[in-house]
Structures are given as C-alpha cells and as structure tokens.
Amino acid sequence: MREEECFAWAAGGAAGSQEYLQGLVRQARFDVSRQLAEPANTDRLQWLFEHLRQICVELGFFVSQLHGECTHQTCPVMRANETTYYCAGNHGHPRPCSAIAYAVHTLDFAERQLSRAGGEQLSLRHFQSMVRRLYRVFGHAYFHHRELFERRESATYLYARFVRLARKYELAPESQIIIPDLPTTVEPQ
C-alpha cells in the first residue's frame, strides 16, 4: 500500500470526520476548496469543529518553528502590525506579553475549548472568539516573520485554509482580516 492510500478514508465510513479531514489535508493539501467542502451527512458545526482542531495542531507545529526567531527578546509584545498590540487575558487580568507567549496561550485556550466535551457544547460564538485569537498569531507571523510565514504557507496552505474557513462560516469580519489577500486565500471563481 502506498502512503497516499493510507489516509484515503471515506466520510461517514469506519473513520470519523477527524480522520477524513486529516486524509484530505494529506491528499489534497493545495485544494482548499475540496478540504472545506462539507461531506454529506456531516453536521456543519461538527465539520467546523474538526477543521479548527486540525488547524490548531498544525499551527502548533508552526509556532514551534517560530520559536527560533520569535522570542521574548525579539518580540516582547504581541503585535500584528505596528499600530496594534494584543494582551493576553490568562495572566489574571489582561496585560501585554511576548508574541510567542501569546501564541502559546492562544493555542492552549483553543485546545481547552475544543477538548471540552468533544466540542459538543461549543457554538458559533465560541468559534468566532477562537478564530479572532488564532488569527492574531497568523497576523504576527506575517507582519514580523514574513519569510518563515511564506515558507510554511507555500508548503501547507494552513493560513489559506484558516482564512477561507473563517470567511465561509462568517467567523471573522473582513475588517479583522488584516493580512492582504494571497492567491491562495481568495475563493476561485
């Protein structure tokens, strides 16, 4: 059996939505439209939940790569662009923290939310809050670590999948999407 056949799970078959999505990500890495298409007989919120869970896993790998150049010294405050900085709310009260610490806090927050009862208690409102916070990590990487962002994006299309998911499910207003459209983030006509 070839590697690409190992992950060819059918939606709704013996494997669940998580395995099906992971198979799609491996087989159709650069076909974001195919990855986002909801399989038949799959609940819309469940499909969104699976995407966000997979995105968090992959974003965790990206953050670990960022850690080499995004440190407490090089990026002492979490910023996306030069005029906006973000505070982390998990220090007891909101306060500024380094970009890498913010990214780790954000991934921890998202993982806690997603692991809570398998996501069954989550609503669209929870997902919107999660996407807003996760987007900031992408924004920081794009504006402050562009070379690493572009290298990772060209290999994974992670940001393209994330932003197109956010647009499809209306999880973030366009005014909050501050990274300029990339060829991969625009829905093909």
Backbone as a printed PyTorch tensor [residue, N CA C, xyz], in Angstrom:
tensor([[[  0.8510,  -1.1770,   0.0000],
         [  0.0000,   0.0000,   0.0000],
         [  0.8970,   1.2420,   0.0000]],

        [[  0.5500,   2.2230,  -0.8340],
         [  1.3050,   3.4740,  -0.8880],
         [  0.8280,   4.4190,   0.2070]],

        [[  1.7110,   5.3600,   0.5700],
         [  1.3870,   6.2880,   1.6540],
         [  0.0880,   7.0370,   1.3990]],

        [[ -0.1120,   7.5180,   0.1700],
         [ -1.3190,   8.3000,  -0.1090],
         [ -2.5890,   7.4700,   0.0390]],

        [[ -2.4820,   6.1470,  -0.0640],
         [ -3.6420,   5.2800,   0.1250],
         [ -3.9430,   5.0480,   1.6040]],

        [[ -2.9490,   5.2600,   2.4490],
         [ -3.1280,   5.0250,   3.8830],
         [ -4.1500,   5.9580,   4.5020]],

        [[ -4.3230,   7.1260,   3.9250],
         [ -5.1920,   8.1270,   4.5290],
         [ -6.4240,   8.4110,   3.6720]],

        [[ -6.8140,   7.4830,   2.8480],
         [ -7.9540,   7.6650,   1.9460],
         [ -9.2380,   7.2070,   2.6280]],

        [[ -9.5690,   7.8220,   3.7540],
         [-10.7680,   7.4570,   4.4820],
         [-11.9790,   8.1050,   3.8460]],

        [[-13.0800,   7.4260,   3.8920],
         [-14.3360,   7.9770,   3.3930],
         [-15.0730,   8.6440,   4.5460]],

        [[-15.7370,   9.7460,   4.2490],
         [-16.5250,  10.4190,   5.2770],
         [-17.6940,   9.5290,   5.6560]],

        [[-17.9230,   9.4300,   6.9560],
         [-19.0540,   8.6550,   7.4240],
         [-18.8270,   7.1540,   7.4000]],

        [[-17.6730,   6.7290,   6.9580],
         [-17.3740,   5.3020,   6.9350],
         [-16.8940,   4.8570,   8.2970]],

        [[-15.9780,   3.9040,   8.3030],
         [-15.4410,   3.3950,   9.5640],
         [-14.7070,   4.4910,  10.3250]],

        [[-14.1210,   5.4130,   9.6070],
         [-13.4110,   6.5220,  10.2380],
         [-14.3620,   7.7050,  10.3940]],

        [[-14.0990,   8.5300,  11.3820],
         [-14.9410,   9.6810,  11.6150],
         [-14.4790,  10.8990,  10.8490]],

        [[-15.0970,  12.0130,  11.1600],
         [-14.7950,  13.2670,  10.4800],
         [-13.3480,  13.6940,  10.6470]],

        [[-12.7870,  13.4430,  11.8280],
         [-11.4030,  13.8540,  12.0850],
         [-10.4480,  13.1270,  11.1390]],

        [[-10.5850,  11.8300,  11.0250],
         [ -9.7070,  11.0510,  10.1570],
         [ -9.9240,  11.4110,   8.6970]],

        [[-11.1750,  11.6390,   8.3310],
         [-11.4790,  12.0190,   6.9520],
         [-10.7950,  13.3430,   6.6030]],

        [[-10.8890,  14.3140,   7.5040],
         [-10.2590,  15.6180,   7.2630],
         [ -8.7440,  15.4790,   7.1850]],

        [[ -8.1580,  14.7080,   8.0910],
         [ -6.7080,  14.5120,   8.0480],
         [ -6.2810,  13.8730,   6.7330]],

        [[ -7.0760,  12.9520,   6.2320],
         [ -6.7870,  12.3500,   4.9360],
         [ -6.8570,  13.3750,   3.8160]],

        [[ -7.8730,  14.2350,   3.8570],
         [ -7.9910,  15.2980,   2.8410],
         [ -6.7900,  16.2360,   2.8770]],

        [[ -6.3790,  16.6050,   4.0680],
         [ -5.2450,  17.5320,   4.2110],
         [ -3.9930,  16.9050,   3.6030]],

        [[ -3.8160,  15.6090,   3.7880],
         [ -2.6390,  14.9430,   3.2270],
         [ -2.7480,  14.7630,   1.7160]],

        [[ -3.9200,  14.3680,   1.2540],
         [ -4.0890,  14.0390,  -0.1660],
         [ -4.2970,  15.2630,  -1.0450]],

        [[ -4.9650,  16.2590,  -0.5240],
         [ -5.3270,  17.4290,  -1.3350],
         [ -4.8350,  18.6970,  -0.6450]],

        [[ -3.5790,  18.6820,  -0.2340],
         [ -3.0120,  19.7770,   0.5530],
         [ -3.2600,  21.1540,  -0.0700]],

        [[ -3.2070,  21.2330,  -1.3870],
         [ -3.3180,  22.5370,  -2.0390],
         [ -4.7070,  22.7780,  -2.6340]],

        [[ -5.6480,  21.9090,  -2.3460],
         [ -7.0200,  22.0700,  -2.8300],
         [ -7.9110,  22.4550,  -1.6500]],

        [[ -7.8320,  23.7170,  -1.2710],
         [ -8.5340,  24.1980,  -0.0800],
         [-10.0410,  24.0760,  -0.2600]],

        [[-10.5550,  24.3220,  -1.4490],
         [-11.9960,  24.2020,  -1.6740],
         [-12.4800,  22.7920,  -1.3770]],

        [[-11.7260,  21.8130,  -1.8070],
         [-12.0910,  20.4090,  -1.5410],
         [-12.0370,  20.1170,  -0.0490]],

        [[-11.0330,  20.6410,   0.6310],
         [-10.9030,  20.4030,   2.0660],
         [-12.0620,  21.0140,   2.8510]],

        [[-12.5510,  22.1630,   2.4030],
         [-13.6050,  22.8550,   3.1380],
         [-14.9980,  22.3440,   2.8280]],

        [[-15.1610,  21.6040,   1.7460],
         [-16.4800,  21.1000,   1.3630],
         [-16.9930,  20.1330,   2.4280]],

        [[-18.1810,  20.4080,   2.9330],
         [-18.7550,  19.5600,   3.9740],
         [-19.1920,  18.2330,   3.3710]],

        [[-18.7470,  17.1290,   3.9630],
         [-19.1990,  15.8180,   3.4730],
         [-20.6960,  15.6410,   3.7180]],

        [[-21.3270,  14.8280,   2.9100],
         [-22.7440,  14.5280,   3.1060],
         [-22.9430,  13.9370,   4.4980]],

        [[-24.0780,  14.2420,   5.0870],
         [-24.4580,  13.7080,   6.3980],
         [-23.4950,  14.1160,   7.5180]],

        [[-22.8360,  15.2560,   7.3610],
         [-21.9540,  15.7680,   8.4160],
         [-22.5240,  17.0850,   8.9130]],

        [[-22.6670,  17.1920,  10.2080],
         [-23.1720,  18.4060,  10.8230],
         [-22.2130,  19.5650,  10.5540]],

        [[-22.7510,  20.7020,  10.2010],
         [-21.9510,  21.8770,   9.8500],
         [-21.0180,  22.2990,  10.9980]],

        [[-21.5360,  22.3550,  12.2170],
         [-20.7000,  22.7520,  13.3510],
         [-19.6540,  21.6880,  13.6750]],

        [[-19.9930,  20.4240,  13.4770],
         [-19.0190,  19.3600,  13.7050],
         [-17.8710,  19.4720,  12.7040]],

        [[-18.1820,  19.7830,  11.4450],
         [-17.1530,  19.9370,  10.4160],
         [-16.2660,  21.1360,  10.7430]],

        [[-16.8670,  22.2140,  11.1860],
         [-16.1080,  23.3940,  11.5940],
         [-15.2120,  23.0500,  12.7950]],

        [[-15.7530,  22.3380,  13.7620],
         [-15.0010,  21.8940,  14.9240],
         [-13.7720,  21.0870,  14.4970]],

        [[-13.9430,  20.1400,  13.5790],
         [-12.8260,  19.3000,  13.1300],
         [-11.7580,  20.1390,  12.4300]],

        [[-12.1950,  21.1050,  11.6310],
         [-11.2200,  21.9830,  10.9670],
         [-10.4210,  22.7830,  11.9780]],

        [[-11.0950,  23.3450,  12.9480],
         [-10.3850,  24.1590,  13.9360],
         [ -9.4380,  23.2950,  14.7680]],

        [[ -9.8460,  22.0860,  15.0730],
         [ -8.9560,  21.1910,  15.8170],
         [ -7.7050,  20.8820,  14.9930]],

        [[ -7.8820,  20.5850,  13.7060],
         [ -6.7450,  20.2820,  12.8380],
         [ -5.8610,  21.5090,  12.6460]],

        [[ -6.4710,  22.6670,  12.4930],
         [ -5.7030,  23.9050,  12.3330],
         [ -4.8630,  24.1680,  13.5770]],

        [[ -5.4160,  23.9270,  14.7510],
         [ -4.6470,  24.1340,  15.9910],
         [ -3.4380,  23.2080,  16.0490]],

        [[ -3.6150,  21.9690,  15.6270],
         [ -2.4860,  21.0260,  15.6120],
         [ -1.3880,  21.5560,  14.6960]],

        [[ -1.7630,  21.9370,  13.4840],
         [ -0.7790,  22.4110,  12.5160],
         [ -0.1850,  23.7540,  12.9240]],

        [[ -0.9970,  24.6220,  13.5030],
         [ -0.4910,  25.9150,  13.9620],
         [  0.4970,  25.7110,  15.1100]],

        [[  0.2730,  24.6960,  15.9330],
         [  1.2230,  24.3700,  16.9910],
         [  2.5970,  24.0350,  16.4310]],

        [[  2.6310,  23.2780,  15.3310],
         [  3.9070,  22.9840,  14.6760],
         [  4.5530,  24.2650,  14.1620]],

        [[  3.7450,  25.1430,  13.5880],
         [  4.2670,  26.4000,  13.0670],
         [  4.8200,  27.2690,  14.1940]],

        [[  4.1090,  27.3510,  15.3090],
         [  4.5800,  28.1450,  16.4440],
         [  5.9050,  27.5950,  16.9620]],

        [[  6.0520,  26.2820,  16.9490],
         [  7.3370,  25.7120,  17.3970],
         [  8.4690,  26.1100,  16.4490]],

        [[  8.1670,  26.2610,  15.1650],
         [  9.1730,  26.7570,  14.2190],
         [  9.4460,  28.2400,  14.4470]],

        [[  8.4180,  28.9950,  14.7510],
         [  8.5730,  30.4300,  15.0100],
         [  9.4630,  30.6880,  16.2200]],

        [[  9.4170,  29.7810,  17.1730],
         [ 10.1150,  29.9870,  18.4370],
         [ 11.6030,  30.2580,  18.2430]],

        [[ 12.1880,  29.7930,  17.1530],
         [ 13.6010,  30.0550,  16.9100],
         [ 13.9230,  31.5170,  16.6760]],

        [[ 13.0020,  32.2530,  16.0660],
         [ 13.2630,  33.6750,  15.7980],
         [ 12.2950,  34.6160,  16.4970]],

        [[ 11.2190,  34.1010,  17.0070],
         [ 10.2360,  34.9090,  17.7380],
         [ 10.4100,  34.5690,  19.2130]],

        [[ 11.1520,  35.3980,  19.9150],
         [ 11.4710,  35.1210,  21.3150],
         [ 10.9470,  36.2500,  22.2020]],

        [[ 11.1110,  36.0860,  23.4960],
         [ 10.7120,  37.1380,  24.4400],
         [ 11.5410,  38.4070,  24.1990]],

        [[ 12.7520,  38.2340,  23.6850],
         [ 13.6210,  39.3830,  23.4330],
         [ 13.3070,  40.0470,  22.0860]],

        [[ 13.1030,  39.2620,  21.0330],
         [ 12.8810,  39.8490,  19.7040],
         [ 11.4710,  40.3870,  19.5180]],

        [[ 10.5030,  39.7920,  20.1930],
         [  9.1040,  40.2100,  20.0740],
         [  8.4920,  40.2860,  21.4770]],

        [[  8.8910,  41.2980,  22.2700],
         [  8.4530,  41.3640,  23.6670],
         [  6.9690,  41.6670,  23.8510]],

        [[  6.3220,  42.1690,  22.7970],
         [  4.8920,  42.4820,  22.8540],
         [  4.2180,  41.8450,  21.6440]],

        [[  3.0450,  41.2770,  21.8520],
         [  2.3040,  40.6580,  20.7470],
         [  1.7020,  41.7480,  19.8700]],

        [[  2.2040,  41.8120,  18.6560],
         [  1.7110,  42.7770,  17.6740],
         [  1.4100,  42.0470,  16.3840]],

        [[  0.3960,  42.5190,  15.6960],
         [  0.1740,  42.0460,  14.3360],
         [  0.8730,  43.0450,  13.4170]],

        [[  0.3730,  44.2680,  13.3800],
         [  1.0570,  45.3080,  12.6120],
         [  1.6720,  46.2880,  13.6030]],

        [[  2.1740,  47.3920,  13.1150],
         [  2.8850,  48.3180,  14.0040],
         [  1.9690,  49.1290,  14.9100]],

        [[  0.6880,  49.2020,  14.5960],
         [ -0.2090,  50.0490,  15.3790],
         [ -1.0910,  49.2740,  16.3470]],

        [[ -1.0830,  47.9590,  16.2670],
         [ -1.9880,  47.1610,  17.0920],
         [ -1.2100,  46.1540,  17.9150]],

        [[ -1.4460,  46.1460,  19.2060],
         [ -0.8720,  45.0850,  20.0310],
         [ -1.9910,  44.4350,  20.8290]],

        [[ -1.7400,  43.2060,  21.2720],
         [ -2.7680,  42.4180,  21.9400],
         [ -2.2960,  42.0140,  23.3220]],

        [[ -3.2610,  41.9270,  24.2280],
         [ -2.9860,  41.4960,  25.5940],
         [ -3.5150,  40.0830,  25.7820]],

        [[ -2.8480,  39.3430,  26.6380],
         [ -3.3130,  38.0060,  26.9830],
         [ -4.1490,  38.1140,  28.2490]],

        [[ -5.2810,  37.4430,  28.2500],
         [ -6.1820,  37.5280,  29.3840],
         [ -6.0000,  36.4260,  30.4050]],

        [[ -5.0230,  35.5760,  30.2220],
         [ -4.8880,  34.4430,  31.1340],
         [ -3.8550,  34.6880,  32.2300]],

        [[ -3.4340,  35.9110,  32.4140],
         [ -2.4880,  36.2450,  33.4780],
         [ -3.2140,  36.7330,  34.7330]],

        [[ -4.5060,  36.4930,  34.8100],
         [ -5.2990,  37.0050,  35.9240],
         [ -6.0910,  38.2320,  35.4970]],

        [[ -5.4730,  39.0760,  34.7230],
         [ -6.1370,  40.2240,  34.1060],
         [ -5.3820,  40.5160,  32.8060]],

        [[ -6.0510,  41.1100,  31.8220],
         [ -5.3630,  41.3510,  30.5430],
         [ -4.1250,  42.2170,  30.7050]],

        [[ -3.0270,  41.7540,  30.1210],
         [ -1.7870,  42.5330,  30.1340],
         [ -0.9430,  42.0950,  28.9430]],

        [[ -0.0670,  42.9800,  28.5000],
         [  0.7940,  42.6180,  27.3720],
         [  1.7140,  41.4530,  27.7300]],

        [[  2.0130,  40.6460,  26.7280],
         [  3.0150,  39.5990,  26.9070],
         [  3.7230,  39.4190,  25.5660]],

        [[  4.7890,  38.6610,  25.5760],
         [  5.5510,  38.4680,  24.3380],
         [  4.6950,  37.7440,  23.3100]],

        [[  5.0730,  37.9010,  22.0550],
         [  4.3070,  37.2930,  20.9660],
         [  4.2990,  35.7720,  21.0700]],

        [[  5.4420,  35.1860,  21.4080],
         [  5.4930,  33.7270,  21.4760],
         [  4.6560,  33.2260,  22.6500]],

        [[  4.6770,  33.9460,  23.7770],
         [  3.8410,  33.5580,  24.9180],
         [  2.3650,  33.6970,  24.5560]],

        [[  2.0070,  34.7680,  23.8480],
         [  0.6240,  34.9600,  23.4110],
         [  0.1900,  33.8110,  22.5110]],

        [[  1.0580,  33.4110,  21.5830],
         [  0.7190,  32.3160,  20.6740],
         [  0.4730,  31.0230,  21.4520]],

        [[  1.3250,  30.7430,  22.4110],
         [  1.1670,  29.5260,  23.2160],
         [ -0.1050,  29.6070,  24.0570]],

        [[ -0.3580,  30.7700,  24.6910],
         [ -1.5890,  30.9440,  25.4730],
         [ -2.8150,  30.7330,  24.5860]],

        [[ -2.7670,  31.2800,  23.3820],
         [ -3.9010,  31.1860,  22.4660],
         [ -4.1590,  29.7450,  22.0520]],

        [[ -3.1060,  29.0240,  21.7290],
         [ -3.2780,  27.6130,  21.3710],
         [ -3.7870,  26.8070,  22.5660]],

        [[ -3.2850,  27.0960,  23.7560],
         [ -3.7890,  26.4160,  24.9590],
         [ -5.2830,  26.6850,  25.1520]],

        [[ -5.6720,  27.9500,  25.0020],
         [ -7.0830,  28.3300,  25.1250],
         [ -7.9270,  27.5680,  24.1150]],

        [[ -7.4990,  27.5550,  22.8640],
         [ -8.2650,  26.8890,  21.8090],
         [ -8.3740,  25.3890,  22.0730]],

        [[ -7.2720,  24.7720,  22.4670],
         [ -7.2910,  23.3390,  22.7540],
         [ -8.2230,  23.0150,  23.9180]],

        [[ -8.2120,  23.8470,  24.9510],
         [ -9.1320,  23.6280,  26.0760],
         [-10.5760,  23.7200,  25.6180]],

        [[-10.8720,  24.7340,  24.8170],
         [-12.2350,  24.8960,  24.3210],
         [-12.6570,  23.7030,  23.4500]],

        [[-11.7600,  23.2780,  22.5890],
         [-12.0940,  22.1910,  21.6590],
         [-12.1770,  20.8350,  22.3510]],

        [[-11.4380,  20.6550,  23.4230],
         [-11.4750,  19.3640,  24.1010],
         [-12.6410,  19.2500,  25.0760]],

        [[-13.2600,  20.3540,  25.3870],
         [-14.4020,  20.3610,  26.2920],
         [-15.5650,  19.5980,  25.6660]],

        [[-15.8390,  18.4340,  26.1710],
         [-16.9530,  17.5830,  25.7190],
         [-16.9110,  17.3500,  24.2110]],

        [[-15.7070,  17.2340,  23.6610],
         [-15.5910,  16.9630,  22.2320],
         [-16.1660,  18.0580,  21.3610]],

        [[-16.2800,  19.2500,  21.9040],
         [-16.7860,  20.3720,  21.1250],
         [-18.2960,  20.4460,  21.0700]],

        [[-18.9920,  19.5150,  21.7100],
         [-20.4510,  19.4820,  21.6090],
         [-21.1220,  20.6820,  22.2560]],

        [[-20.4620,  21.3220,  23.2270],
         [-21.0560,  22.4700,  23.9000],
         [-20.6650,  23.7930,  23.2370]],

        [[-19.8980,  23.7140,  22.1690],
         [-19.4340,  24.9300,  21.5250],
         [-20.4620,  25.4330,  20.5190]],

        [[-20.5410,  26.7350,  20.4290],
         [-21.4450,  27.3670,  19.4810],
         [-20.6320,  28.1810,  18.4810]],

        [[-21.3110,  28.7310,  17.5220],
         [-20.6480,  29.5910,  16.5400],
         [-19.9580,  30.7630,  17.2340]],

        [[-20.5520,  31.2580,  18.3010],
         [-19.9670,  32.3730,  19.0570],
         [-18.6100,  31.9770,  19.6520]],

        [[-18.5000,  30.7630,  20.1760],
         [-17.2180,  30.2710,  20.6990],
         [-16.1810,  30.1890,  19.5870]],

        [[-16.6100,  29.6800,  18.4430],
         [-15.6830,  29.5440,  17.3200],
         [-15.2110,  30.9120,  16.8320]],

        [[-16.1050,  31.9100,  16.8420],
         [-15.7140,  33.2560,  16.4150],
         [-14.6410,  33.8220,  17.3410]],

        [[-14.7980,  33.6580,  18.6240],
         [-13.8010,  34.1400,  19.5770],
         [-12.4680,  33.4290,  19.3670]],

        [[-12.5300,  32.1280,  19.1450],
         [-11.3200,  31.3410,  18.9280],
         [-10.6080,  31.7800,  17.6520]],

        [[-11.3580,  31.9650,  16.5800],
         [-10.7710,  32.3700,  15.2960],
         [-10.1330,  33.7500,  15.4100]],

        [[-10.7800,  34.6600,  16.1010],
         [-10.2160,  36.0080,  16.2760],
         [ -8.8400,  35.9260,  16.9420]],

        [[ -8.7260,  35.1130,  17.9690],
         [ -7.4560,  34.9820,  18.6880],
         [ -6.4090,  34.2530,  17.8440]],

        [[ -6.8050,  33.1700,  17.1920],
         [ -5.8560,  32.4310,  16.3500],
         [ -5.3700,  33.2910,  15.1880]],

        [[ -6.2590,  34.1230,  14.6540],
         [ -5.8710,  34.9820,  13.5330],
         [ -4.7110,  35.9020,  13.9120]],

        [[ -4.6960,  36.3470,  15.1300],
         [ -3.6290,  37.2450,  15.5740],
         [ -2.2540,  36.5790,  15.4790]],

        [[ -2.2000,  35.2750,  15.7210],
         [ -0.9360,  34.5480,  15.6140],
         [ -0.4710,  34.5610,  14.1590]],

        [[ -1.3960,  34.3000,  13.2350],
         [ -1.0470,  34.3660,  11.8120],
         [ -0.6110,  35.7840,  11.4380]],

        [[ -1.3400,  36.7940,  11.9410],
         [ -1.0050,  38.1790,  11.6310],
         [  0.3890,  38.5440,  12.1080]],

        [[  0.7280,  38.1270,  13.3060],
         [  2.0700,  38.4190,  13.8230],
         [  3.1250,  37.7560,  12.9380]],

        [[  2.9070,  36.5000,  12.6080],
         [  3.8890,  35.7820,  11.7770],
         [  4.0420,  36.4610,  10.4230]],

        [[  2.9340,  36.8740,   9.8290],
         [  3.0030,  37.5040,   8.5070],
         [  3.7550,  38.8350,   8.5590]],

        [[  3.4210,  39.6850,   9.5030],
         [  3.9990,  41.0250,   9.5320],
         [  5.3970,  41.0920,  10.1500]],

        [[  5.7550,  40.1210,  10.9860],
         [  7.0380,  40.1900,  11.6820],
         [  8.0050,  39.0640,  11.3480]],

        [[  7.5030,  38.0180,  10.7350],
         [  8.3530,  36.8660,  10.3850],
         [  7.9400,  36.3650,   8.9980]],

        [[  7.8980,  37.3100,   8.0560],
         [  7.3290,  37.0480,   6.7320],
         [  7.9890,  35.8760,   6.0210]],

        [[  9.2950,  35.7960,   6.0510],
         [  9.9750,  34.7210,   5.3280],
         [  9.5400,  33.3420,   5.8420]],

        [[  9.4850,  33.1920,   7.1420],
         [  9.0570,  31.9220,   7.7240],
         [  7.5790,  31.6660,   7.4250]],

        [[  6.7610,  32.7070,   7.5290],
         [  5.3390,  32.5840,   7.2000],
         [  5.1640,  32.0880,   5.7670]],

        [[  5.8360,  32.7480,   4.8280],
         [  5.6760,  32.3900,   3.4130],
         [  6.2080,  30.9930,   3.1170]],

        [[  7.3000,  30.6220,   3.7400],
         [  7.8530,  29.2850,   3.5410],
         [  6.8660,  28.2240,   4.0440]],

        [[  6.3280,  28.4480,   5.2310],
         [  5.3710,  27.4940,   5.8070],
         [  4.0760,  27.4590,   4.9900]],

        [[  3.6120,  28.6210,   4.5940],
         [  2.3600,  28.6910,   3.8380],
         [  2.4870,  27.9990,   2.4860]],

        [[  3.5990,  28.1750,   1.8140],
         [  3.7650,  27.5370,   0.5000],
         [  3.8280,  26.0120,   0.6230]],

        [[  4.2110,  25.5150,   1.7900],
         [  4.2930,  24.0650,   1.9990],
         [  2.9970,  23.4650,   2.5230]],

        [[  2.1620,  24.2760,   3.2050],
         [  0.9960,  23.6980,   3.8850],
         [ -0.3540,  24.3000,   3.5100]],

        [[ -0.3820,  25.5450,   3.0510],
         [ -1.6300,  26.2830,   2.8120],
         [ -2.4600,  26.3930,   4.0930]],

        [[ -1.8130,  26.3560,   5.2370],
         [ -2.5230,  26.4210,   6.5080],
         [ -3.2840,  27.7390,   6.6560]],

        [[ -2.6260,  28.8480,   6.3800],
         [ -3.3070,  30.1350,   6.5070],
         [ -4.4440,  30.2370,   5.4990]],

        [[ -4.2330,  29.7730,   4.2860],
         [ -5.2880,  29.8200,   3.2690],
         [ -6.5200,  29.0540,   3.7540]],

        [[ -6.2930,  27.8720,   4.2930],
         [ -7.4120,  27.0660,   4.8050],
         [ -8.1000,  27.7900,   5.9560]],

        [[ -7.2990,  28.3710,   6.8530],
         [ -7.8510,  29.0620,   8.0120],
         [ -8.6980,  30.2650,   7.5980]],

        [[ -8.1680,  31.1140,   6.7470],
         [ -8.9000,  32.3410,   6.4080],
         [-10.1150,  32.0350,   5.5360]],

        [[ -9.9950,  31.0590,   4.6670],
         [-11.1660,  30.6990,   3.8530],
         [-12.2380,  30.0200,   4.7030]],

        [[-11.8430,  29.2750,   5.7090],
         [-12.8000,  28.7070,   6.6550],
         [-13.5020,  29.8390,   7.4170]],

        [[-12.7290,  30.8140,   7.8730],
         [-13.2970,  31.9480,   8.6010],
         [-14.2960,  32.7110,   7.7340]],

        [[-13.9790,  32.8680,   6.4730],
         [-14.8990,  33.5670,   5.5740],
         [-16.1400,  32.7260,   5.2780]],

        [[-15.9420,  31.4560,   5.0300],
         [-17.0720,  30.5740,   4.6890],
         [-18.0980,  30.5310,   5.8130]],

        [[-17.6320,  30.4430,   7.0460],
         [-18.5260,  30.3200,   8.1950],
         [-18.7970,  31.6610,   8.8750]],

        [[-18.3170,  32.7460,   8.2650],
         [-18.5060,  34.1050,   8.7930],
         [-18.0460,  34.1910,  10.2490]],

        [[-16.8170,  33.7280,  10.4820],
         [-16.2530,  33.7020,  11.8240],
         [-15.4790,  34.9630,  12.1710]],

        [[-15.1530,  35.7520,  11.1650],
         [-14.4120,  36.9950,  11.4020],
         [-14.8590,  38.0230,  10.3660]],

        [[-15.1230,  39.2490,  10.8030],
         [-15.4660,  40.2830,   9.8230],
         [-14.2430,  40.6070,   8.9610]],

        [[-14.4970,  40.9920,   7.7540],
         [-13.3990,  41.3230,   6.8250],
         [-12.4710,  42.3910,   7.4050]],

        [[-13.0050,  43.2790,   8.2350],
         [-12.1710,  44.3430,   8.8110],
         [-11.0940,  43.7820,   9.7410]],

        [[-11.2830,  42.5760,  10.2520],
         [-10.2880,  41.9710,  11.1320],
         [ -9.2720,  41.1270,  10.3650]],

        [[ -9.5280,  40.8970,   9.0930],
         [ -8.5910,  40.1220,   8.2710],
         [ -7.6150,  41.1260,   7.6740]],

        [[ -6.4760,  41.3060,   8.3570],
         [ -5.5540,  42.3860,   8.0060],
         [ -4.4110,  41.9480,   7.1030]],

        [[ -4.2080,  40.6590,   6.9470],
         [ -3.1940,  40.1860,   6.0040],
         [ -3.7740,  40.3670,   4.6030]],

        [[ -3.0450,  41.0160,   3.7020],
         [ -3.5780,  41.1910,   2.3430],
         [ -3.9060,  39.8360,   1.7160]],

        [[ -4.9380,  39.8290,   0.8610],
         [ -5.3040,  38.5830,   0.2010],
         [ -4.1080,  38.0220,  -0.5580]],

        [[ -3.9260,  36.7400,  -0.3950],
         [ -2.9040,  35.9880,  -1.1320],
         [ -3.6500,  35.1980,  -2.2130]],

        [[ -2.9720,  34.7820,  -3.2560],
         [ -3.6590,  33.9910,  -4.2900],
         [ -4.4000,  32.7750,  -3.7080]],

        [[ -3.8850,  32.2230,  -2.6450],
         [ -4.4870,  31.0230,  -2.0450],
         [ -5.6620,  31.3280,  -1.1320]],

        [[ -5.8390,  32.5900,  -0.7220],
         [ -6.9140,  32.9030,   0.2230],
         [ -8.1850,  33.3850,  -0.4630]],

        [[ -8.1370,  33.5770,  -1.7500],
         [ -9.3070,  34.0400,  -2.4980],
         [ -9.9980,  32.8200,  -3.0990]],

        [[-11.2840,  32.7410,  -2.8690],
         [-12.0670,  31.6240,  -3.4000],
         [-12.0460,  31.6640,  -4.9270]],

        [[-11.6690,  30.5560,  -5.5800],
         [-11.6390,  30.5350,  -7.0490],
         [-13.0370,  30.7630,  -7.6110]],

        [[-13.1060,  31.4530,  -8.7010],
         [-14.4030,  31.7280,  -9.3440],
         [-14.7850,  30.6680, -10.3370]]])
